Amino acid sequence: MPGIRTQKQSTKVRSLILGGTLFAGVFSGWAMAQDTAAPAAKPVTFLGTVQTLSGSTITVKSDAGATMQVTVAADARLLRIEPGQKTLAGASPFNLADLQTGDRVMARGSASADGSSLTASMLVAIKGADIAQKQERDREDWQKNGTGGLVKSVDPAASTVTISAGAGGKRMEVIHAAPTTIVRRYAPGSVRFDQAVKSTLDQIKAGDQLRARGAKNADGTGLEAEEIVSGSFLNLAGPIQAVNAAASTFTLNDAATKKAVVISVSPDSEVKKLDPAVAQRLAARLGGAGRPGGASASGSAPGAGSNGPPSGASSGPPSGPPPGSGGDRPAGAPGRGGSGPDLQQLLARTPSVTLKDLQKGNMVIVVATEGQAAGTATAITVVAGVEPMLQASTSASQAMLSSSWNLGGGGGEGGGGGEGPQ
């Protein structure tokens, strides 16, 4: 990144909103002013999370997975900032001994010839605990003031986007953008919110998934957006043909195209499995009968291409709180306009699973980005245990999941989803 002018000129930090269930990059980059006089050796900047500490040497891992051995010079400038702080004006000095594993840092200085180590003359840090607290506050804000769904139409001249939201996408909402509205779009092939790039309304197309946060009107038909995030994603549904846990992939027979798609599950993917009783209730909302026998406790399904009910299935009485009792990434307020509890709130309460918990024949719904090779995709969200929903209506089930893509990025180990800072 470019250099720093002077200590009097504050370094600007790009602060991204935390909207999903996972870490969304509290400060994924510094926008720095360029030195007017070219230095003899161009300083190197490295941003990441502290992995280990030993005296004045720390190991830092970037979001892309690269590691750097950082030796902090004795006369280095050490500054701590708060999550979301946009300048160094309010930064406070700190002692290197106070740095902890999990803190986010930006190290700046001279790098070794092979680029594997760096001697830092400046270190800017954010406490990991402060990041987690901001993450929680922003999740609550997205839950309270967020909405999402499939884009139906865009009017750049009027600065509006109309989306279909709620159960089955039956409720229309108009998103109003202002000159101050932050508009971002997922980068091609990325499932991480912190890699979303600056965008404009005219880049949003019908069929895109969209999330927005702002002030809702009284009847839930519109929202004055503070932030809009959109993306063009694949909506896939069907039975699993094979699972390769070692390669973190599974093969899905897509019901719409009748073609096999190899789905990669990355650490940023979210994998959930619905309780059978919950799946039955959701199926009933979609117009399915919610028949006993719609899904088994194990989430097993008939073989690929089967349209009949799963054999040996049973459903018990609902357990725990009803769906929609809370969560992190709602597509809209539960029960608004008679739409009933919201699937996104339900998913936030649903335990994450790993690929090892999925089996051949299981029916899944997947929101994904298209892969580099034909017939491949990278999962954003995978939901298993959806047999009753797909029997009721495949298209409506996919519409229910249309805005569940991960705003946070950073799942658990082994592609099993999970929560917490990454």
NORHUPE-V11794 format. One record per residue. N is the residue number from 0. OMEGA is omega in degrees with one decimal (NA if undefined). BURIAL is + if it has 16 or more other ideal C-beta (glycine too) atoms within 10 Angstrom, else -. Layout:
BEGIN
((N;OMEGA;BURIAL) (N;OMEGA;BURIAL))
END
This chain:
BEGIN
((0;-180.0;-) (1;-175.0;-) (2;-179.3;+) (3;179.9;+) (4;179.3;-) (5;177.6;-) (6;179.9;-) (7;179.5;-) (8;-172.4;-) (9;175.3;+) (10;-178.2;+) (11;-179.1;-) (12;176.8;+) (13;-177.7;-) (14;179.9;+) (15;178.9;+) (16;176.9;+) (17;-174.9;+) (18;-173.6;+) (19;179.9;+) (20;-172.9;+) (21;-177.2;+) (22;-177.5;+) (23;175.6;+) (24;-176.0;+) (25;171.7;+) (26;-173.6;+) (27;178.0;+) (28;175.2;+) (29;171.6;+) (30;-171.5;-) (31;177.7;+) (32;-177.0;-) (33;175.8;-) (34;178.1;-) (35;177.2;-) (36;-176.9;-) (37;180.0;-) (38;179.8;-) (39;176.7;-) (40;-176.4;-) (41;179.2;-) (42;179.3;+) (43;177.7;+) (44;178.8;+) (45;-177.3;+) (46;177.3;+) (47;-176.8;+) (48;-179.5;+) (49;179.2;+) (50;-179.4;-) (51;177.1;-) (52;176.6;-) (53;-177.1;-) (54;179.4;-) (55;-179.7;-) (56;177.9;-) (57;174.2;+) (58;-177.1;+) (59;179.0;+) (60;179.9;-) (61;178.2;-) (62;179.2;+) (63;176.9;-) (64;178.5;-) (65;179.2;-) (66;179.6;-) (67;172.9;+) (68;-175.8;-) (69;172.8;+) (70;-177.2;+) (71;-179.1;+) (72;-177.5;-) (73;-179.0;-) (74;-178.3;-) (75;175.9;+) (76;-177.9;+) (77;-177.8;+) (78;176.2;+) (79;177.6;+) (80;178.1;+) (81;175.5;+) (82;179.7;+) (83;178.8;+) (84;-171.8;+) (85;177.8;-) (86;176.6;-) (87;-177.1;+) (88;-178.7;-) (89;-179.2;-) (90;179.7;+) (91;178.2;-) (92;175.5;-) (93;178.4;+) (94;-178.8;-) (95;-179.9;-) (96;180.0;-) (97;179.4;-) (98;-177.0;+) (99;172.8;-) (100;-178.9;-) (101;175.2;-) (102;175.5;+) (103;-177.8;+) (104;167.7;+) (105;178.8;+) (106;-178.4;+) (107;-179.7;+) (108;-178.0;+) (109;-177.7;-) (110;175.8;+) (111;-177.0;-) (112;-178.5;-) (113;175.8;-) (114;-177.8;-) (115;-179.4;-) (116;-175.2;+) (117;172.5;+) (118;-171.2;+) (119;172.1;+) (120;177.9;+) (121;178.8;+) (122;177.4;+) (123;-173.1;+) (124;170.2;+) (125;-179.9;+) (126;176.5;+) (127;179.5;+) (128;177.9;-) (129;177.0;+) (130;-179.1;+) (131;179.4;+) (132;177.9;-) (133;177.7;+) (134;-179.5;+) (135;178.7;-) (136;-178.7;-) (137;174.8;+) (138;179.6;+) (139;-179.9;-) (140;177.2;+) (141;179.5;+) (142;-175.8;+) (143;-170.7;-) (144;-177.1;+) (145;173.8;+) (146;-179.7;+) (147;178.8;+) (148;179.2;+) (149;179.5;+) (150;176.3;+) (151;179.4;+) (152;179.6;-) (153;176.0;+) (154;-178.0;-) (155;-178.9;-) (156;178.9;-) (157;-178.4;-) (158;179.3;-) (159;173.2;+) (160;177.0;+) (161;-179.7;+) (162;171.5;+) (163;-175.2;+) (164;177.4;+) (165;-177.8;+) (166;178.3;+) (167;179.5;+) (168;-174.9;+) (169;-178.0;-) (170;178.7;+) (171;176.3;+) (172;178.5;+) (173;178.9;+) (174;-179.9;+) (175;178.4;+) (176;176.2;+) (177;177.9;-) (178;-179.0;-) (179;-178.7;-) (180;175.5;+) (181;-179.8;+) (182;178.8;+) (183;179.1;+) (184;178.7;+) (185;176.9;+) (186;-179.9;-) (187;177.9;-) (188;-176.5;-) (189;174.4;+) (190;-176.0;+) (191;177.5;+) (192;-177.1;+) (193;173.4;+) (194;176.0;+) (195;-174.5;+) (196;178.1;-) (197;-174.4;-) (198;177.6;+) (199;-178.0;-) (200;-176.2;+) (201;175.0;-) (202;177.7;-) (203;-176.9;+) (204;174.7;-) (205;-177.9;-) (206;176.6;-) (207;168.6;+) (208;-176.7;+) (209;172.2;+) (210;179.6;+) (211;179.3;+) (212;-179.7;+) (213;-177.6;+) (214;179.1;-) (215;174.1;+) (216;-170.2;-) (217;-175.2;-) (218;175.1;-) (219;-179.2;+) (220;-179.0;-) (221;-178.4;+) (222;172.8;+) (223;-166.8;-) (224;167.1;+) (225;-179.2;+) (226;177.0;+) (227;175.5;+) (228;-178.4;+) (229;177.3;+) (230;176.6;+) (231;-173.1;+) (232;176.2;+) (233;171.0;+) (234;-175.9;+) (235;177.4;+) (236;177.6;+) (237;-178.8;+) (238;175.2;+) (239;178.0;+) (240;-179.0;+) (241;177.4;-) (242;176.1;+) (243;-176.0;-) (244;-179.0;-) (245;179.6;-) (246;-178.3;-) (247;178.3;+) (248;166.3;+) (249;-178.5;+) (250;-177.4;+) (251;172.6;+) (252;-174.3;+) (253;-176.0;+) (254;-175.8;+) (255;-175.0;-) (256;-176.3;-) (257;179.8;-) (258;177.8;-) (259;178.1;-) (260;177.7;+) (261;-176.1;+) (262;174.4;+) (263;177.8;+) (264;-177.0;+) (265;175.2;-) (266;178.9;+) (267;179.3;+) (268;178.1;+) (269;-177.8;+) (270;-176.6;+) (271;176.6;+) (272;-177.0;+) (273;170.5;+) (274;-177.7;+) (275;-179.2;+) (276;178.2;+) (277;179.0;+) (278;178.3;+) (279;-179.4;+) (280;177.6;+) (281;177.8;+) (282;178.6;+) (283;177.9;+) (284;-179.1;+) (285;179.8;+) (286;175.0;-) (287;-176.1;+) (288;-175.7;-) (289;-172.1;+) (290;167.7;+) (291;-178.0;-) (292;-179.5;-) (293;-179.8;+) (294;179.0;+) (295;-179.1;+) (296;-179.6;-) (297;-179.7;-) (298;-178.7;+) (299;-176.4;+) (300;174.8;+) (301;-178.4;+) (302;-176.8;-) (303;176.1;+) (304;-179.2;-) (305;179.0;-) (306;-178.2;-) (307;179.8;-) (308;178.2;+) (309;179.8;+) (310;176.6;-) (311;-176.1;-) (312;177.1;+) (313;177.9;-) (314;179.3;+) (315;177.6;-) (316;178.6;-) (317;177.5;-) (318;178.1;-) (319;-177.6;-) (320;179.0;-) (321;177.6;-) (322;179.2;+) (323;-178.3;+) (324;177.6;-) (325;177.7;-) (326;-169.6;+) (327;-169.8;+) (328;-177.0;+) (329;171.8;+) (330;178.9;+) (331;-178.3;+) (332;-178.5;+) (333;174.5;+) (334;-176.9;-) (335;-180.0;+) (336;177.9;+) (337;-175.8;-) (338;178.7;+) (339;-178.1;+) (340;-174.2;+) (341;-176.8;+) (342;-176.6;+) (343;174.5;+) (344;178.5;+) (345;-179.5;+) (346;179.0;+) (347;179.5;+) (348;-176.9;+) (349;-179.1;+) (350;174.7;-) (351;177.4;+) (352;178.2;+) (353;178.0;+) (354;180.0;+) (355;178.5;-) (356;178.9;+) (357;-176.1;+) (358;174.9;+) (359;-179.4;-) (360;177.1;+) (361;175.8;+) (362;-178.2;+) (363;167.6;+) (364;-174.7;+) (365;165.1;+) (366;-170.6;+) (367;169.3;+) (368;-178.7;+) (369;-178.9;+) (370;179.5;+) (371;180.0;-) (372;178.8;-) (373;178.1;-) (374;178.7;-) (375;178.4;-) (376;175.7;+) (377;-173.8;+) (378;167.5;+) (379;177.3;+) (380;174.1;+) (381;178.1;+) (382;177.4;+) (383;-178.4;+) (384;-173.1;+) (385;-176.3;+) (386;-179.1;+) (387;-179.4;+) (388;-179.7;+) (389;175.9;+) (390;179.3;+) (391;179.4;+) (392;179.6;+) (393;-176.7;+) (394;179.6;-) (395;178.1;+) (396;178.4;+) (397;178.7;+) (398;178.2;+) (399;-176.0;+) (400;-167.9;+) (401;-177.9;+) (402;-177.4;+) (403;-178.8;+) (404;-168.7;+) (405;175.5;+) (406;-173.6;+) (407;-171.9;+) (408;177.0;+) (409;177.3;+) (410;-178.4;+) (411;-179.8;+) (412;175.3;-) (413;177.2;-) (414;-176.8;+) (415;-178.8;+) (416;179.7;+) (417;-177.4;+) (418;175.7;+) (419;-179.0;-) (420;176.1;+) (421;NA;+))
END
